[in-house]
């Protein structure tokens, strides 16, 4: 194993390469030439002298130390493998006396050099060459400068090719090379598969680094990073089970363990950035915690790990903790969202950008001319005929086995076996789908957790009411002061009365209050539903849920006391049926194994008789397995009839029909409880969303009221000074200035005058309290700047709703239609788009739509989407536990 780190200083870019297997010197030229001369002619041997010399030179080059150029070594291994494919089809190498039995291939294990394999067949040689080809590709990948985009791209291609070589080894040569007593672990199917996963992980890692360098979005980076971690996890899993669990150094295990955890945490970090942009703070917190936990667990096994990886883990952990602290603070102050447990989250999305290179074309020897004169085309055609015959036998028998297994499954399900026996023994369980639904309910808190969510509804409603009260107090105080000065100064007090300016604002506040009242009614209906159905839903709190199921009991009285004998006979028959099923699986495996080992090519090449006779002789090897399959299927049919009779007797004695009926009734009760719980849960979530959204709207109106009162106070002071001057005989106020006071506020139902550049058709306030949308989203949430008298705010005073508005009172006197079945909150009604100068109150559930969140007129980037709110400059004096003072 070799490792290398990128010179760019990217701490995570520490990767592995594989060393080649070592071999011993052998003689190929003389045995191959003697075989040609003996089986064909001396002249044929002379004609093929160049081909024999080529094979000899390729093997000699392979035996010496690796070439200085890795690409030269790669080409040598590819050419030699093609030559071996041609040799295999023409020269039978085996211990058989009629074959070439003087060649023994010896190869040492790449990871434990003291272990070696020696075989008298070409399969070991081909497998070792493929292994070395994959190793050289990995070394090529490690040789590139991964500090550059091009270097990482080339390295990724090399690792993909390496993965392709190991995949080709696993699928085509590893099994054959592992037959016999003299084998090595590095050429096993398991090791080849593990190395393929490792090379794919490193290739995907290079792609991830280039993705970061290109500045891709956090969501894309998270998917690619997660796939890197999955590849490392698969490689690690293979190293932890036989035959690889005792074969690799601890440094290998630590490397893959840390890399798997590192890229999982990296995916959590990147995905958290995307969640933060979407303001999904609760899931962001859970993802960040999951990433931190993975890193903490991985740091327990760092023996032999590279220092660069440990440093990368420390840096990533610091970033995760920093983002977690920020997200928790924002959630506590603004969002008040319930953070889910990491175990309840769906798996992180992953996307693979790499796959093993298909080596079929790279290693295709069909176009090579070496030894072309030795094998006639008829041999290849006859080999194809024989292969088709064998495939047809295996396909037919496999279909029979599959049909028998499916028949058994269907018949047992009809008889409710073995579930009824397990129920009698107390080992029953829910159907998989129903059990998953119950587990989902229990994970979310179950019926017992609904009270806490109902309390959250009450608290949110109280906060909204407190803000409304505070707004009313502001306006009433200003009106009292204005009336006091009007009474004191009489006709000299010329500015408009507060009541003429705040009429529409008061109407909006009244509609907010009406919405809250109707929301309270909806909350009451939810609470009533929880109380009324608490008995139904209480079954979902049973742990384990199976304890709620009815039990199958033995009969209280028995005439002949033979229920134990009947039960024992039925169990014995089921065990026999299970044995037959295991035999079928073994028979199918035997067929596949026979086909894998069925190498007729050497016999075709050396046969002097009829090909048809040879085919019949070879096919006859499959006859005894086909007979065993037929006997197995026949025995199963007889046994199923016996089980049917025994089960009928068992059902009669144990009153199985009544048990099934009570069990189905319990299943339906659980299903009904789940449906009702989900309905109530959805209604509560709907209410929470409404209150948070409405709070944002009320807070915006509160900001306008505060600005209105501040402006009135400033003008009040100015007018007091002017009145005092008039009373003192120093009248410096002309009619023009008096008119200015009269024109300081628009008349009821009209918008305030604004510069042409700020005029909009949107009736919502195009608020100056937010940062412009082009600011970086990750800088956190913007707070409003201090109020400036130079800013011209759109007037909050609008006309009352017109006839036909969805918020006009209904015939029953309620501003909303009665709730529909299944939801206590009234759905939004269809409405005409209002004129630009109209502003309506906020409807109750399921979601508020008004002048601040009107989907058909919202300007992109002007406001965040509900349920997230941006705090105003002025806080209500009493806000309970939902806001913290800055």
C-alpha positions, 0 to 999 in steps of 0.5 A: 500500500502506498499513500499520498497527499495532494500538494495543494494542502487539502488535508482530506486528499490523502489516498491509497495505491496498491503494490503489485503482486510478485512472481517467480521466473518460469519457462513458457517458450519450450512447453508451448513449442513442444505442444505445437510440434507434438499435436500439430507439426514441426512446421506449424511450430516454426511458423508460430515462432514469432508468436512464441517469442512474443509470449516469452518476452512479455512474461520476461518483462513481467518478471523483472522490476516494474518499469520506470514509466507506469504507463509502459507497465500498464500497456505491458500488463494489458498486452500480456493479458490478451496473449494469455487469453489466446494461449488459454483457448489453444494450449491446455495447461493442467496436471493432466498427462495429455496437457501441458503439465510442466508449467507451474505459475507462482504468485505471492500475496500483495498484502502478505508477501510470505503467502503464495499460490502455485497452480498448474493452470492459466487462471491464476496467471490471468487473475494475477495480471488483472490484479497488477493492472488494477494496482498500476492504475491506482499508482498512476492516479496517485502520481498526478498532481491533485493540487490542480483541477486537471490533475484531479480529473486525470487522477479520477479517471485513473482510479475509475480504470483501477476500479474497472480492473478489479471489477473485471477480476472479480467477475471473470477470473477470481473465482477460477483462480481460487479453486484448489488448495493453493490460493491467496486472499488478495485474488478472492472475489471479496478482496477484488470487490473491496478494492473496486469500492476503494478505488471508486471512493477515491475517484468520487473524492477527486470529483468532490474536490473539483466540485468544491473548487468550481463553487457548486451549490451546497446541495450538490456538494452534499450529494457527492460527498455522501457518495464518497462516504458510502463507497468508503463504508462499503469497502470498510464493511468488506474488510471487517468480515472473512476472509479479509478481516485478518488480512489488512494492516490496522492502518488500512482499516483506520484510513477507511474508517476515518474517511467514511466518517469524514465524508459523511460529516462533510455531507451533513455540513454541506446539507446543513448550509442548504437547509439554512438557506431554506430556513429549515433550522430544525433539520439543520440542527439535527443534521449537524449533530449527526455529523458531529457524532459520526466524527466523535465516534471515528476519532476513537480508532485513529491508530495508523491514520495519516495526520492530514486526515486527523487535522481535516476532522478537527477542522470540520468538527469546528465548522460543524460546532460553529454552525450548530451554535448559530442554528440553535441560537436562531431557533431559540430566538426566532423559529421555535421549531421542534428539532427531530432526532437524527434517527428519524431523519431520512438518509442523506441524498447521494449521487455517484459521479463515477462507475468502474471503467468497462474493461471488456474492450480494453482487454478484448483479444478477439482481434489479435492474430497471435496463434490464429492458425492453431484453432479452427473456427469450427471449435469456437462454433461448437463451443457456442452450441454447447454453452447454449445447451447448458444454459437451456438446461439451467434456465428450465430447472431454475424456473421449476425451482422458483415455481415450487418455492412460490407455490409453497409461499402462497399455500402457507399464507393461505393456511396462516402458517407459521404465524398461527403457531408463533402466536400460540407461543407468544412470538407474534408480530404486526404486519410489516407496513402496520408496524412501520406506521406504529413506529413512526407514530411512536418516534414522533411522540405518540398520543402522549406527546400531543399535549405538549404541542397543544400547549405550544399552540396556546403559547403562540396564540397568547404571544399574538394576543400580547402583541395586538394589545401592545399595538392598541396601547400605542395607538390609544396613548397617541390618540389621548395625547392628541385629544389633550392638546386639541382641548388645550389649544383649541382652534390653534391645534390644526393637525388632523385627529388621530382617529381620522388617520388610524381608522383603517389600521384599527380595522386591520387590527380588529380583523387580526383579533377576529382571526385569533378568536376563530383560531382559538375556536379551532384550537378548542376543536382540536383539544376536544378531538384529542380528549374524545379519541384519547381512548382510541389512540391510547393503543399506540402508546403500548410498547411493544405494540405487539402487547396489544394484540390478542393471544391464541390460547390453548383450549380450556377443556379437551376431550382427548387431550391430543392438542399437543400431539397435533401441534407437534406433528404440524411443527414437524411437517413444517420443518420438513418443508423448510428442509426441502426448501433449503435443498432446492436452494442448494440444487440451484447453486449446484447447477450454477457451480457446475456451469462455472466449472464446465470448461469444455474448450480443451476437450473440443480442441483435443477431441478426435471423435464426433462433437455430438458424442462429446456433447451428450457425454458432457450434458449427462453430468447434469442429469442427476441434478435434474432428477434430484430437482424433480424428486424434491418438487414431488415430495413438496406436493405430498407434504403440502397436502399433509400439512393442509390436513394437519392445519385443519385439525389444528384450527378446529381444536384451537378455535383459530377462526375466532382468533383471526377475527379478533386479530383483524379487529385489533389491526383495524383498531390500530389503523383507525388510531393511526389515522386519527393521530395523523389527522390531529397531528396535521391539524396541530402542525397547520395551527402552528404554521398559522400562528407563526405566519400571523405573528410575522404579519402582526409584527409588521403592523406593529412596526408601522404603528410605532413609526406612525406614533414616532412621526406624530410625536415629532410633529406634535413638538413642532406644533406646540412650539408654533402655538406657543409663539403665536400665543406670545405674539411671535407668529412666524407660522404662515398659511403654507406651513399650516397647510403642511401639517394638514397634508402630513398624512393622507386621507383615509383609504389613500396611499401616502405619496412616494417618489415615482421610483418607489411607486408599486402596484403591490399594496404590501409595504415594500419594507425597508427593514430587510437587507437587500436580497443580493447579500450573502444568505449565509450571513444570518438573518437581517435586522431592520436598520434604525428608523429614518424620517427621510424614508418614505414608507408606504401608507398602512392605511387602506380601504376596508374589504369590498363586498365579495371579499373572502374575508367578508362576514358570512351569513352566519355572522362568522368571518370564515366558513365552517371547517370542513371534515377532517380539519378544524381550520377553514380552508382558504376561499377563492377570491378575485385579485384585489385592487392595488390600493386595498388591504385586507385582514389576515384569514385564519388557518390553514395559511395566512394570505394578506398584504405581506404574503400575497403570492400573486404580488410578492416581489422576489427577495422582499420577504422571507416565506412563512412560517419564518419571521423577521423581528421588527425594531420594536419588541412587545413588552410582554413576550413570554418565553418565545423571545429573548432580549438582545 
